[in-house]
Amino acid sequence: MTPATATQTRLWTGAGSISRLTLAVLNSAEFVDRTPLQAYAVLLERGEYLCSVSTIYRILAANAQVKDRRRLARHPARARPELIATGPGQVFT
C-alpha cells in the first residue's frame, strides 16, 4: 500500500461518521430552515468545523436533500371562474 493510498483509506474510513454527523446537524431544528452556507457560518462562529461548504453540498446531494430547505406554504390551486353566457351581451371581459 502506497503512502497516498494509506492516507486516502484513513480519510474515507471516517467519512461515513462525518457525513452522518453533518446530516444530523443540518437536519436539526436549528438548521433545518437555513442554507448550507448559513449553517456553516453559524457553526464557524461557535468554533465548530464539520467540513467544507462544498462537502456539505455533496453530503446533501448524496441524500437527495439539495433543494429549498425552508418550509414552504402549499397554496391550493385557484379555480378559474367560468363565465357562461346564455345570450348575447351577458359576459364582458
Buried (B, 14 or more C-beta within 10 A) or exposed (E): EEEEEEEEEEEEEEEEEBBEEBBEBBBEEEBEEBBBEEBBEEBEEEEEEBBEEEBBBBBBEEBEBBEEBEEEEEEEEEEEEEEEEEEEEEEEE
